[in-house]
Amino acid sequence: MHTNEHTDEYEYTEETSSTKSVLTGLIIGGLVGAGAALLFAPQAGERTRIELQQGAMGLRDRTSVTVKDTITQAKSKANQIKQDVQIKAGEIQHQGRDILAKQLDRVEKAAVAGRKAIEESETSM
């Protein structure tokens, strides 16, 4: 019976030793992992937030400048179009006056010719 007790004790000691080894390995692995994470971490959360905030502000500033430039270009283009339309309107108005003057001359000549024709027809009668 002595042998049986000795075998049970040996198995219990072996299981305890194996459990201790696993726990020791987990603890050591966890510590090594935590150390590696600290060593290889890119930066602290506070620093990341600051960089994100600075990046957002930079993007906002660049967007603001781009919008202002676009508005300036649009205003400039609108002014150019306005000037072009005014020039064209002036040209069309001038052409309209020329056409009107020519038409008035024709009407006047037709009226004079009509008057002459009436006078001639009255005298011939």
C-alpha positions as semicolon CSV with decimal commas, in nm:
position;residue;x (nm);y (nm);z (nm)
1;M;0,000;0,000;0,000
2;H;0,288;0,211;0,047
3;T;0,350;0,200;-0,323
4;N;-0,001;0,319;-0,404
5;E;0,024;0,618;-0,177
6;H;0,361;0,703;-0,321
7;T;0,227;0,688;-0,679
8;D;-0,071;0,912;-0,596
9;E;0,157;1,160;-0,428
10;Y;0,388;1,155;-0,729
11;E;0,098;1,224;-0,971
12;Y;-0,031;1,508;-0,752
13;T;0,314;1,664;-0,736
14;E;0,355;1,629;-1,113
15;E;0,016;1,801;-1,179
16;T;0,099;2,079;-0,936
17;S;0,438;2,129;-1,095
18;S;0,287;2,135;-1,443
19;T;0,019;2,388;-1,335
20;K;0,284;2,606;-1,176
21;S;0,488;2,592;-1,497
22;V;0,189;2,697;-1,708
23;L;0,099;2,981;-1,470
24;T;0,461;3,094;-1,454
25;G;0,478;3,087;-1,834
26;L;0,158;3,290;-1,865
27;I;0,278;3,549;-1,617
28;I;0,620;3,580;-1,779
29;G;0,462;3,593;-2,126
30;G;0,218;3,860;-2,012
31;L;0,498;4,070;-1,867
32;V;0,710;4,034;-2,179
33;G;0,408;4,123;-2,396
34;A;0,328;4,429;-2,186
35;G;0,690;4,543;-2,199
36;A;0,702;4,496;-2,575
37;A;0,378;4,689;-2,614
38;L;0,523;4,976;-2,414
39;L;0,849;4,972;-2,608
40;F;0,692;4,948;-2,953
41;A;0,379;5,157;-2,898
42;P;0,385;5,447;-3,145
43;Q;0,294;5,711;-2,892
44;A;0,073;5,790;-2,597
45;G;-0,300;5,853;-2,639
46;E;-0,261;6,215;-2,533
47;R;-0,003;6,274;-2,805
48;T;-0,225;6,104;-3,062
49;R;-0,519;6,326;-2,967
50;I;-0,299;6,636;-2,998
51;E;-0,177;6,527;-3,342
52;L;-0,532;6,451;-3,457
53;Q;-0,646;6,791;-3,333
54;Q;-0,357;6,966;-3,509
55;G;-0,428;6,771;-3,826
56;A;-0,795;6,867;-3,812
57;M;-0,705;7,233;-3,761
58;G;-0,462;7,220;-4,052
59;L;-0,725;7,062;-4,274
60;R;-0,977;7,326;-4,165
61;D;-0,730;7,605;-4,249
62;R;-0,647;7,457;-4,591
63;T;-1,017;7,411;-4,664
64;S;-1,088;7,769;-4,561
65;V;-0,814;7,900;-4,789
66;T;-0,939;7,685;-5,076
67;V;-1,295;7,807;-5,028
68;K;-1,181;8,170;-5,016
69;D;-0,974;8,122;-5,332
70;T;-1,267;7,957;-5,507
71;I;-1,501;8,240;-5,405
72;T;-1,250;8,498;-5,527
73;Q;-1,215;8,317;-5,860
74;A;-1,593;8,287;-5,894
75;K;-1,639;8,660;-5,824
76;S;-1,367;8,747;-6,073
77;K;-1,524;8,524;-6,338
78;A;-1,869;8,672;-6,265
79;N;-1,730;9,025;-6,304
80;Q;-1,562;8,927;-6,632
81;I;-1,888;8,778;-6,761
82;K;-2,076;9,092;-6,650
83;Q;-1,830;9,312;-6,838
84;D;-1,853;9,090;-7,148
85;V;-2,235;9,105;-7,136
86;Q;-2,226;9,484;-7,097
87;I;-1,993;9,515;-7,395
88;K;-2,214;9,285;-7,607
89;A;-2,526;9,475;-7,495
90;G;-2,361;9,802;-7,597
91;E;-2,267;9,656;-7,936
92;I;-2,620;9,523;-7,992
93;Q;-2,770;9,858;-7,885
94;H;-2,541;10,038;-8,130
95;Q;-2,636;9,797;-8,409
96;G;-3,004;9,845;-8,321
97;R;-2,967;10,223;-8,348
98;D;-2,794;10,188;-8,686
99;I;-3,069;9,960;-8,816
100;L;-3,338;10,197;-8,684
101;A;-3,168;10,497;-8,847
102;K;-3,150;10,310;-9,181
103;Q;-3,515;10,209;-9,154
104;L;-3,618;10,569;-9,073
105;D;-3,423;10,687;-9,377
106;R;-3,604;10,432;-9,596
107;V;-3,941;10,532;-9,451
108;E;-3,860;10,898;-9,508
109;K;-3,750;10,831;-9,868
110;A;-4,064;10,624;-9,923
111;A;-4,277;10,903;-9,777
112;V;-4,107;11,162;-9,999
113;A;-4,146;10,938;-10,302
114;G;-4,511;10,875;-10,207
115;R;-4,575;11,249;-10,168
116;K;-4,415;11,317;-10,507
117;A;-4,624;11,048;-10,665
118;I;-4,941;11,193;-10,514
119;E;-4,850;11,546;-10,624
120;E;-4,770;11,426;-10,976
121;S;-5,092;11,235;-10,999
122;E;-5,289;11,542;-10,882
123;T;-5,118;11,769;-11,131
124;S;-5,173;11,530;-11,412
125;M;-5,538;11,515;-11,348
